[in-house]
Amino acid sequence: MPDAGALGVYLGQQRSRLEALGREAEGLLGALGPAGANSLAGERWSGVVRDLERYRLKNPNSSLLALENFLVAMAGDLDGSNCSERLARLQLPARGGDLLASRHQQLGVSLQQRCQELRGREQQEAWQQFAGHFNRSVAGRPPFAPVPWSADAPALETEEMATLLQAWDRSARGLRELATDTRPAAAAARRFIEQLERDRAFLAPLLPADDGSVAGYDLSVEFRARPGDEVEGNKIIDWQLSSGPQTLGWREAPRPLRWEPGLPLVLTLRLAKDGPAVPRTDERQPALRVDERTVTLRYADPWALMSLLARHREADPGRQGGDAGGQQLLRVEFPLTLLPDATTGQGGAETRARVFLRLGISPAGKRTPLPWPGPFPTRAPDFIP
């Protein structure tokens, strides 16, 4: 039916036809006598006649009234979500009732099947559209690429990230429903959807809605976060973290550093020039540079924050609340040569320095930290809902 008014007209026409049939049935049942009235057909039509009387009296126990209310409630555009929601709010009559109640029950069962079909189709379309877009345009490109990121894989542009998140928003309802699929065959798709849900929440501050919000993150920094677990950390006399043109030093008063896609992140560790430790380069860490007694860890790709976290983040079980508070523990290591004692000539050795810092990541201009969503997926799994 195109609208509620048209449905009302249709129901009125069907009710008038049923009343006419009921009057004819009354006459026939009277002519047939007890044998006809006690037959299966006779009992059914006797029930219809009685229910029409209940309907005229507006008796809430009328099967015809319940059927009409059911049809009105289920009218309008149905999709995989609202179909099930509407049907769940309605109570179907038990089996074995009169002719109208039986028809009501049959319609309800048919609609349940239709709701399942609509839901399945919506989930299938949502998966095909989003997974197809992800694998065509996003998979294998930082930050949705295996770590370490290959220099041959072009990073996503900010506009491409916005397109991805918009595609997620369009498909989110069907994908979330698909994530409730407990079949073993759906396990990989379920993990992918749950991960993207977390990624969407984490990435949202980089592409805020048109509400005047500033794009980006504010980073709070805690240097020497776990001194008890350091190795040769006391050889470092100064720490700095830079986000683009902003820099925060170890001994400065805490303040947030603003980061947004495209800004490089540089951690600088300085050892004493006349100290007993000399840092060395590490071919396993392309981002690590050594200039005399200064070590720099520089990530300059468009998604530098994700690069830093992907390579250096580790679990922080010893901290109250674990990682849930949004404070991300980073572990940094580099080769170190310990010079022999100038007087005795003893004590020289090769080792690896190990130090820690924590980053708190919150939406720009806000203090509520964001939890790290976990590894970004690199490809949508093959799956047919």
C-alpha positions in Angstrom: 0.0 0.0 0.0 1.4 3.4 -0.9 0.3 5.0 2.4 -1.7 4.5 5.6 -4.8 6.1 4.1 -4.8 3.6 1.2 -4.4 0.8 3.6 -7.4 2.0 5.6 -9.6 2.1 2.5 -8.4 -1.4 1.5 -9.2 -2.8 5.0 -12.6 -1.2 5.0 -13.4 -2.8 1.6 -12.3 -6.3 2.8 -14.2 -5.9 6.0 -17.4 -5.0 4.1 -16.9 -8.0 1.9 -16.4 -10.2 4.9 -19.6 -8.9 6.5 -21.5 -9.6 3.3 -20.1 -13.2 3.3 -21.0 -13.5 7.0 -24.6 -12.6 6.3 -24.8 -15.2 3.5 -23.2 -17.7 5.8 -25.8 -17.1 8.5 -28.6 -17.8 6.1 -27.0 -21.0 4.8 -26.2 -22.2 8.3 -29.8 -21.7 9.3 -31.0 -23.6 6.2 -28.6 -26.5 6.7 -29.6 -27.2 10.3 -27.5 -28.7 13.0 -25.6 -31.1 10.7 -24.4 -28.2 8.6 -23.6 -26.0 11.5 -21.6 -28.7 13.2 -19.5 -29.4 10.1 -15.9 -28.1 9.9 -16.9 -25.4 7.4 -20.0 -24.6 9.4 -18.0 -24.1 12.6 -15.5 -21.9 10.9 -18.2 -19.6 9.5 -20.0 -19.6 12.8 -16.8 -18.3 14.4 -16.5 -15.6 11.7 -20.1 -14.5 12.3 -19.5 -14.3 16.1 -16.3 -12.4 15.6 -18.0 -9.9 13.3 -20.4 -9.2 16.2 -17.5 -8.7 18.6 -15.9 -6.3 16.1 -19.0 -4.2 15.8 -19.1 -4.0 19.6 -15.4 -3.0 19.6 -14.6 -6.0 21.8 -10.8 -6.1 22.2 -11.0 -9.9 21.9 -12.1 -9.6 18.3 -9.8 -11.6 16.0 -10.7 -9.3 13.1 -9.7 -6.2 15.2 -6.4 -7.9 16.1 -5.7 -8.7 12.5 -6.4 -5.2 11.3 -4.2 -3.7 14.1 -1.4 -6.2 13.0 -1.6 -5.1 9.4 -1.6 -1.4 10.3 1.4 -1.9 12.6 3.4 -3.7 9.9 2.5 -1.3 7.1 5.0 1.0 5.4 8.5 0.5 4.2 10.2 -2.5 5.8 13.8 -3.3 5.9 16.0 -5.9 7.6 16.1 -3.9 10.8 12.6 -2.3 11.4 10.8 -5.4 10.1 12.1 -7.6 13.0 11.7 -4.7 15.5 8.1 -4.1 14.6 7.2 -7.8 14.5 8.9 -8.4 17.9 6.5 -5.9 19.5 3.4 -7.7 18.3 1.9 -10.8 19.8 0.7 -13.5 17.3 -2.4 -15.5 18.2 -1.9 -19.1 19.2 -2.5 -21.9 16.7 -6.0 -23.5 16.6 -8.1 -20.3 16.9 -10.9 -19.2 14.6 -10.5 -18.6 10.9 -9.4 -15.0 11.3 -7.0 -15.8 14.1 -5.5 -18.6 12.0 -5.0 -16.2 9.1 -3.4 -13.7 11.4 -1.0 -16.4 12.6 -0.1 -17.5 9.1 0.6 -13.9 8.1 2.9 -13.5 11.1 4.9 -16.6 10.3 5.2 -15.5 6.6 6.4 -12.0 7.8 9.0 -13.6 10.1 10.4 -15.4 7.1 10.3 -12.2 5.1 12.1 -10.3 7.8 14.8 -12.9 7.9 15.2 -12.6 4.1 15.3 -8.8 4.3 17.9 -8.9 7.1 20.0 -11.4 5.2 19.9 -9.4 2.0 20.8 -6.2 3.8 23.7 -7.8 5.5 24.9 -9.3 2.2 24.7 -5.9 0.5 26.4 -4.1 3.3 29.3 -6.7 3.4 29.7 -6.7 -0.4 29.7 -2.9 -0.7 32.1 -2.2 2.3 34.4 -5.2 1.9 34.6 -4.6 -1.8 35.5 -0.9 -1.3 38.1 -1.8 1.4 39.9 -4.4 -0.7 39.9 -2.3 -3.9 40.9 1.0 -2.4 42.3 0.6 1.1 43.8 -2.9 1.7 47.6 -2.9 1.9 47.9 0.9 2.2 49.0 2.5 5.4 47.6 2.6 8.0 45.8 -0.6 6.8 49.0 -2.4 5.8 51.2 -5.1 7.4 53.9 -3.7 9.7 56.5 -2.7 8.8 54.9 -0.6 6.1 56.4 -1.0 2.7 57.7 2.2 1.0 56.0 0.9 -2.2 52.5 1.1 -0.7 51.1 4.6 -1.0 49.5 5.8 2.2 45.9 6.7 2.3 45.2 10.4 1.7 43.0 12.1 4.3 40.2 12.4 1.7 40.4 8.6 1.1 40.2 8.0 4.8 37.1 10.2 4.9 35.6 8.2 2.0 36.3 4.9 3.9 34.6 6.1 7.1 31.6 7.4 5.1 31.4 4.0 3.5 31.5 2.4 6.9 28.7 4.7 8.2 26.5 3.8 5.2 26.9 0.0 5.8 27.3 0.0 9.6 23.8 -1.2 10.5 24.0 -4.3 8.2 27.6 -5.0 9.2 26.8 -4.8 13.0 24.0 -7.2 12.5 26.3 -9.5 10.6 28.8 -9.3 13.5 26.2 -11.2 15.6 26.5 -14.2 13.2 28.0 -17.0 15.4 28.6 -19.5 12.6 32.3 -20.6 12.4 32.3 -19.5 8.7 31.6 -16.0 9.8 34.3 -15.7 12.4 36.9 -13.9 10.2 34.3 -11.4 9.0 33.0 -10.9 12.6 36.6 -10.0 13.8 37.1 -7.7 10.8 33.8 -5.8 11.5 34.5 -5.6 15.3 38.0 -4.2 14.5 36.7 -1.6 12.0 34.1 -0.5 14.6 37.0 0.3 17.0 39.0 1.9 14.3 36.1 4.1 13.3 35.8 5.5 16.9 39.6 6.0 17.1 39.8 7.8 13.7 36.7 10.0 14.2 38.6 13.0 15.7 40.8 13.2 12.5 37.7 13.9 10.4 35.2 15.7 12.7 31.7 16.5 11.7 30.8 20.1 10.7 30.3 21.2 14.3 33.3 23.5 14.7 35.5 20.7 16.1 39.2 20.9 15.4 40.7 17.9 13.5 43.5 16.0 15.1 44.7 14.5 18.4 46.2 16.0 21.5 49.2 13.9 22.7 50.2 13.9 26.4 53.7 12.6 27.1 55.2 10.8 30.0 58.9 10.3 29.6 60.8 7.5 31.4 57.5 5.8 32.0 59.0 2.6 33.5 62.4 3.4 34.9 62.5 0.1 36.8 62.4 -1.8 33.4 65.0 0.3 31.6 68.3 -0.9 30.4 71.0 1.8 30.5 68.2 4.4 30.6 70.2 6.5 33.1 72.7 7.2 30.3 70.1 9.4 28.6 70.3 13.0 29.9 67.6 14.6 27.8 64.3 13.5 26.0 62.2 15.4 23.5 59.2 14.6 21.5 58.2 16.7 18.5 55.0 16.8 16.5 55.6 18.9 13.5 56.9 22.3 14.8 55.8 21.6 18.4 58.4 20.2 20.8 58.1 19.0 24.4 61.1 18.3 26.6 61.6 16.0 29.5 62.0 18.8 32.1 59.3 21.1 30.7 55.9 21.6 32.2 53.5 19.1 30.7 51.4 20.3 27.8 49.7 18.5 24.9 51.2 18.3 21.5 48.8 18.5 18.6 49.1 15.9 15.9 47.2 15.4 12.6 47.8 13.4 9.5 50.9 14.6 7.7 52.8 15.8 10.7 56.1 13.9 11.5 56.7 12.6 15.0 60.3 12.7 16.2 61.6 11.3 19.5 65.1 12.6 20.4 67.3 11.0 23.1 70.6 12.7 24.0 73.4 11.0 25.8 76.3 12.9 27.6 79.1 13.8 25.1 81.7 12.7 27.6 79.8 9.8 29.0 80.7 6.1 28.9 78.0 5.1 26.4 77.9 5.6 22.6 74.7 4.8 20.7 74.9 2.9 17.4 72.6 2.6 14.4 70.3 -0.4 13.9 69.7 -1.7 10.4 66.5 -3.3 11.7 65.1 0.1 12.5 65.0 2.4 9.4 63.4 5.2 11.4 66.4 5.3 13.9 69.2 7.7 13.3 72.4 8.4 15.4 74.4 11.6 15.3 77.3 11.3 17.7 75.6 11.0 21.1 72.1 11.8 19.9 69.5 9.2 18.9 66.4 10.2 16.9 63.5 8.1 16.1 61.6 9.8 13.2 58.3 8.8 11.6 57.4 11.1 8.8 54.8 9.3 6.7 51.3 10.7 6.6 50.1 8.4 9.4 53.2 8.8 11.6 51.4 8.3 14.9 50.0 5.0 13.8 53.5 4.0 12.5 55.0 4.9 15.9 52.4 2.9 17.8 52.4 0.0 15.5 56.1 -0.5 15.9 56.7 0.4 19.5 53.5 -0.1 21.5 53.3 -2.9 24.0 51.0 -4.0 26.6 51.1 -2.2 30.0 49.7 -4.7 32.5 51.4 -3.2 35.4 49.6 0.1 35.1 46.3 0.5 37.0 43.5 0.0 34.5 45.8 -1.5 31.9 45.6 0.0 28.5 41.9 0.9 28.8 42.8 4.4 30.1 44.1 5.5 26.8 47.7 5.7 27.9 49.9 3.8 25.4 53.2 2.4 26.5 56.0 2.7 23.9 59.2 0.7 24.1 62.3 2.0 22.4 65.5 0.1 22.0 68.8 0.9 20.3 72.4 -0.6 20.2 74.8 0.9 22.7 78.5 0.5 23.2 79.7 0.9 26.7 83.3 2.3 26.7 85.9 0.7 28.9 87.0 2.6 32.0 89.6 5.2 31.1 91.7 4.3 34.1 91.5 0.5 34.3 90.6 -0.3 30.7 87.9 -2.6 31.9 84.1 -2.6 31.5 83.7 -2.2 27.7 80.7 -4.1 26.2 78.0 -4.1 23.6 74.4 -4.0 24.8 71.0 -2.6 23.9 69.5 0.4 25.6 65.8 0.0 26.5 63.5 2.9 27.6 59.8 3.6 27.8 57.4 6.5 27.4 53.7 6.8 27.5 51.4 8.7 25.1 47.9 9.7 25.9 45.8 10.3 22.8 42.7 12.4 23.0 40.5 14.3 20.5 42.0 17.8 19.8 40.9 20.2 22.5 39.5 17.5 24.8 40.9 15.5 27.7 39.2 12.2 27.4 41.8 9.7 26.2 41.0 7.3 23.4 41.8 3.6 23.8 44.1 2.1 21.1 41.8 0.1 18.8 44.3 -2.6 18.0 46.0 -3.6 14.8 44.4 -2.1 11.8 43.1 -4.8 9.4 45.0 -5.2 6.1 42.3 -6.9 4.1 38.6 -7.8 4.3 38.3 -11.6 4.4 36.5 -13.6 1.7 33.0 -14.3 3.0 29.5 -14.8 1.6 26.8 -14.0 4.2 
